[in-house]
Amino acid sequence: MEIDQKIKLIEEEIRKTPYHKGTEHHIGKLRAKIAKLKEEQLSCRLKSKGGGGKGFAFKKSGDATVVLVGPPSVGKSTLINQITKAQSKVAAYDFTTVGVIPGMMEYQGAKIQIFDVPGIISGAAQGKGRGKQILSVVRGADLIVIMVDVNSLSKIQEIKNELYEFGIRLDEEKPKINIVKTLKGGIKIFSACRQKYLSLNTIKEIAQEFKIRNAEITLKEDINLQRLIDAFMGNRVYLPYLTVVNKIDLSPKIKLGGDFIFISAKKEIGLQRFKQALWEKLKLIRVYLQPKDKKTDFAQPLIIKKGQNLRRILTTVCLFGEEGIKAAKIYGPGAKFPGQEVSLDFQPQEGTIISFRGG
């Protein structure tokens, strides 16, 4: 039987099965089977298309990577040309961009790499319009920008659905579940909170559906069925995103609002707000290193992610005697007083000045 037929039969069984505590585990196992079949289906389609064309090769660089995702001809190429030094071809017809076009945007001392990829169409997650290659690039980003124009607002949900089908979870945290496989002892489940969505027995049966026979499973959230399946699949990616609406100059009466960022790439309207939104969503901050007995160079900030501690920063910079550094002195934002000594677990703020000290 074809995979499509198997999925349809299982979906039909789910529709006919009333949901209550008695059928919870059965429906859970059926949804787990669908998830595995869809993954098998995607793998088969990818292999069947393997010799049919080149993939999209790209090299990540800079402080963060952003991918512009949207339908054809919404102005992605115009935008990337305006905010970076990329030379993405611009034309008034669909599928002008046929590969990955990288550009580097400099903002507040950071180098943010932005990729323009071919437009996504319905069915991209199943491989239509080179969708598999495009979505593979998207999975490697630090931030996704869903970009439409004033005439294609209805495409936003369609794009989100395609990303979801390809295992990309937007603005979601990774499920707080720890799975440690063991050699024997069956499945043991430990929960740090009350489970309202699923019974422990249902969780155990779904684990067995994923061929997990012996394991210690620790739940640190009240987990629902879809997030549980995502955790067992193990190939989901969790990425932040922004939604940008282009060409507002063509529709001046459009109602501005919501969580959208409205721009006109061609007329350079809203581009500064767009850059700031990227910075905020990426959670980047600037800190400054002060060498011993020297002045701080404020022209050369170190760009880090908010929440990183000094120990992590030490792994990204090259300092003489690094192995002997046990603490640091800090100045400015985050310091209780100038020259406060802190441990390497300290998390600097925007503008913190750091002077590392040996032990």
C-alpha positions in Angstrom: 0.0 0.0 0.0 1.3 3.5 -0.9 2.2 5.7 2.1 -0.4 8.3 1.1 -3.1 5.6 1.3 -1.9 4.5 4.7 -2.0 8.0 6.0 -5.5 8.6 4.7 -6.8 5.3 6.3 -5.3 6.3 9.7 -6.7 9.8 9.5 -10.1 8.3 8.7 -9.9 6.0 11.7 -9.0 9.0 13.9 -12.0 11.0 12.6 -14.3 8.0 13.4 -12.9 7.5 16.9 -14.5 9.7 19.6 -11.9 11.2 21.9 -12.1 10.5 25.6 -9.8 9.0 28.3 -10.5 5.5 27.1 -9.4 6.2 23.5 -6.6 8.7 24.3 -3.8 6.1 24.0 -5.2 4.6 20.8 -5.5 8.0 19.1 -2.1 9.0 20.3 -0.5 5.9 18.8 -2.3 6.6 15.5 -1.0 10.2 15.4 2.5 8.8 16.1 2.1 6.4 13.2 1.1 9.3 10.9 4.2 11.4 12.0 6.5 8.5 11.2 4.8 7.8 7.8 5.1 11.4 6.8 8.8 11.4 7.7 9.2 8.2 5.6 7.3 9.9 2.8 9.5 12.9 2.8 12.7 10.8 2.8 11.5 8.7 -0.2 10.6 11.9 -2.2 14.0 13.4 -1.4 15.8 10.2 -2.5 13.7 10.0 -5.7 14.7 13.6 -6.6 18.3 13.1 -5.5 19.8 13.0 -9.1 17.4 15.6 -10.5 19.3 18.8 -9.8 21.8 20.5 -7.6 21.2 21.3 -4.0 21.6 24.7 -2.4 25.1 25.0 -1.0 25.9 27.9 1.3 28.3 28.8 4.0 27.2 30.5 7.2 29.2 33.4 8.5 28.8 36.5 10.7 27.1 36.9 14.0 23.7 35.4 13.0 21.9 34.1 10.0 18.5 35.2 8.7 16.5 33.6 5.8 13.8 35.4 3.9 10.9 33.0 3.2 7.9 33.9 1.1 5.9 33.4 -2.1 7.5 34.4 -5.5 7.7 38.1 -6.5 7.0 39.8 -3.1 10.2 41.7 -3.2 12.7 39.6 -1.2 15.5 40.3 -3.7 14.8 44.0 -3.6 15.0 44.0 0.2 18.2 42.1 0.4 19.8 44.3 -2.2 18.8 47.4 -0.2 20.0 46.3 3.2 23.2 44.3 2.1 25.7 44.3 -0.7 24.1 41.3 -2.3 23.3 41.4 -6.0 20.1 39.3 -6.2 18.4 39.6 -9.6 15.2 41.6 -9.5 12.5 41.2 -12.1 8.7 41.4 -12.3 8.0 37.7 -12.8 8.0 34.6 -10.6 11.0 32.5 -9.6 13.6 35.1 -10.5 15.8 33.8 -7.7 16.8 30.2 -8.6 19.5 29.6 -5.9 20.5 30.9 -2.5 21.7 34.6 -2.6 23.7 35.6 0.5 24.2 39.1 1.7 25.8 40.6 4.8 23.9 43.4 6.7 26.0 45.5 9.2 24.0 46.8 12.1 25.2 48.2 15.5 28.5 46.5 15.0 27.1 43.1 14.1 27.4 41.3 10.8 24.0 39.6 10.1 24.0 37.2 7.2 20.8 37.3 5.2 19.8 34.7 2.6 17.3 35.2 -0.2 15.9 31.9 -1.3 13.5 31.0 -4.2 9.8 31.6 -3.4 7.9 29.0 -1.5 4.7 27.6 -3.1 2.0 25.3 -1.8 3.3 21.8 -1.5 6.9 22.9 -0.8 7.3 20.5 2.1 6.5 17.6 -0.4 9.2 18.8 -2.7 7.2 21.1 -5.1 9.2 24.1 -6.6 12.5 22.8 -5.1 10.8 23.2 -1.8 12.9 20.5 -0.1 16.2 22.3 -0.9 14.7 25.7 0.2 13.3 24.4 3.5 16.6 22.6 4.2 18.3 26.0 4.1 15.6 27.5 6.3 16.3 24.9 9.0 19.8 26.1 9.4 18.9 29.7 10.1 18.9 31.6 13.4 15.8 33.6 12.4 13.1 33.2 9.8 11.5 36.2 8.1 8.2 35.3 6.5 7.8 37.9 3.8 4.7 38.7 1.8 3.4 41.8 0.1 0.1 43.7 0.4 -1.5 41.5 -2.2 -0.5 38.2 -0.7 -1.4 38.5 3.0 -3.4 35.3 2.7 -0.2 33.3 2.0 1.2 33.8 5.6 -0.7 30.9 7.1 0.1 28.7 4.0 3.8 29.4 4.5 3.6 28.6 8.2 1.9 25.3 7.4 4.6 24.3 4.9 7.3 25.1 7.6 5.4 23.1 10.1 5.1 20.1 7.8 8.9 20.2 7.4 9.5 20.0 11.1 10.1 23.7 11.7 8.4 25.1 14.9 8.0 28.8 14.9 8.4 30.7 18.2 8.1 27.5 20.2 10.4 26.3 22.9 11.8 22.8 22.6 9.7 20.3 24.6 11.0 20.0 28.2 11.3 16.2 28.1 14.5 14.3 28.7 14.7 10.7 27.2 17.6 8.5 28.3 17.5 5.0 26.8 18.6 2.2 29.0 19.5 -1.4 28.5 16.8 -2.9 30.6 14.1 -2.1 33.1 11.3 -1.1 30.7 10.0 2.5 30.5 10.1 4.6 33.6 8.4 8.0 33.5 9.1 10.8 36.0 7.0 14.0 35.9 7.9 17.3 37.6 4.3 18.5 37.2 0.8 17.3 36.8 0.0 15.9 33.4 -3.5 17.2 32.4 -3.3 16.4 28.6 -2.0 12.8 28.6 -1.9 9.9 31.1 1.5 8.4 31.9 0.2 5.1 30.4 -0.5 6.9 27.1 3.0 8.5 27.1 4.5 5.0 27.7 2.5 3.5 24.8 3.5 6.3 22.4 7.1 5.8 23.4 6.8 2.1 22.5 5.3 3.1 19.1 8.7 4.8 18.5 10.4 1.5 19.3 11.6 2.8 22.7 11.4 -0.3 25.0 13.7 0.7 27.9 14.2 4.3 28.9 13.9 6.9 31.7 11.6 9.7 30.5 11.5 12.9 32.6 8.8 15.4 31.9 9.3 19.0 32.9 6.1 20.4 31.4 2.5 19.5 31.0 3.0 18.0 27.6 0.4 17.6 24.9 0.3 15.0 22.2 1.9 16.9 19.4 4.8 18.2 21.5 5.3 14.6 22.8 5.5 13.3 19.2 7.9 16.1 18.2 10.2 15.1 21.1 10.2 11.5 20.1 10.8 12.3 16.4 14.0 14.2 17.5 14.4 16.1 14.2 12.3 19.2 14.8 13.9 22.7 14.9 12.7 25.5 17.0 13.2 29.0 15.5 12.0 32.5 16.1 10.3 34.4 13.2 9.1 37.8 12.0 6.4 38.6 9.5 7.1 41.4 7.0 4.6 42.9 4.6 6.2 44.7 1.6 5.0 47.2 -1.0 2.9 49.3 1.4 3.5 52.2 -1.1 1.2 50.4 -3.5 -1.6 50.3 -0.9 -1.5 53.4 1.3 -4.9 52.6 2.8 -3.8 49.3 4.3 -4.5 49.0 8.0 -1.2 48.9 9.8 -1.1 46.9 13.0 -0.7 43.5 14.6 2.7 41.9 14.9 3.6 42.6 11.2 6.4 44.9 10.1 5.3 47.0 7.1 7.9 48.2 4.6 8.5 49.3 1.1 11.8 47.9 0.0 11.8 49.8 -3.3 10.9 53.1 -1.6 13.1 52.4 1.4 10.2 52.8 3.8 10.4 51.1 7.2 13.9 49.5 6.6 15.4 51.0 9.8 12.5 49.5 11.9 13.0 46.2 10.1 16.7 46.1 11.0 16.0 46.9 14.6 13.3 44.2 14.7 15.9 41.7 13.4 18.4 42.7 16.2 15.7 42.4 18.9 14.4 39.0 17.7 17.9 37.6 17.4 18.5 38.7 21.0 21.9 40.2 20.2 23.7 42.5 22.5 27.0 44.4 22.4 29.7 44.0 25.1 33.2 45.4 25.1 36.5 43.9 26.1 39.0 46.0 28.1 42.6 44.7 27.8 44.6 45.1 31.0 46.0 48.6 31.4 44.5 49.7 28.1 41.4 51.7 27.1 38.3 50.1 25.9 37.8 50.2 22.2 34.1 51.1 21.8 34.5 51.0 18.0 34.9 47.2 18.1 32.0 45.6 20.2 31.8 41.9 20.7 28.4 40.6 19.6 26.9 37.9 21.7 23.5 36.4 22.4 21.6 37.7 25.4 22.0 35.2 28.3 25.5 34.0 27.4 27.9 34.0 30.3 31.5 35.0 30.4 32.6 31.4 30.2 30.9 31.0 26.9 32.4 34.3 25.7 35.9 33.0 26.5 35.3 30.2 24.0 34.7 32.7 21.2 37.7 35.1 21.7 41.4 34.5 21.6 43.1 35.8 24.8 46.7 35.2 26.0 46.7 32.9 29.1 43.0 32.0 28.6 43.3 28.7 30.5 44.3 30.7 33.7 41.3 33.1 33.6 39.0 32.5 36.6 37.1 35.8 37.0 36.6 39.2 35.4 36.0 42.8 36.4 33.0 44.6 34.9 32.1 48.2 34.3 29.0 50.0 33.1 25.6 48.2 32.7 25.3 45.2 35.0 28.0 46.3 37.4 27.0 47.2 41.0 30.1 49.5 41.1 32.9 50.1 38.7 35.4 47.3 38.6 33.1 44.7 40.3 34.7 41.3 40.3 32.4 38.5 39.0 32.7 34.8 38.3 32.6 33.4 34.8 29.0 32.5 35.3 28.1 36.2 35.1 25.8 37.2 32.2 26.6 40.6 30.8 24.1 43.2 29.6 24.0 45.5 26.6 27.0 47.7 26.9 28.9 45.9 29.7 32.6 46.4 29.7 34.6 43.2 30.6 38.2 42.9 31.8 39.2 39.2 32.2 41.5 38.4 35.1 43.8 35.4 35.6 43.6 33.2 38.7 
